Amino acid sequence: MAMVRKMGRAKAGTEAPARTEAVHGAAVAQLAYEFYELRGREDGHDVEDWLKAEVIVLQRAANGHLSQAHWRRL
């Protein structure tokens, strides 16, 4: 039996978990790509770039520096 999660409207000033994950995922992807470009598009460092970007995005989120509005351009 498949589990269905009901997601109501988020309270003012908060984001629904799925929406937050999407924003964080997009931020991680963007930052990892920037690392790739800064390295001169050298292949073979994708996992390293992704994990490094993930740490930075999670730190920004924990410090309140990552919001939906901040990453709207993604």
HELIX and SHEET records of a PDB file:
HELIX    1   1 PRO A   17  LEU A   38  1                                  22    
HELIX    2   2 ASP A   46  ALA A   62  1                                  17    
END                                                                             
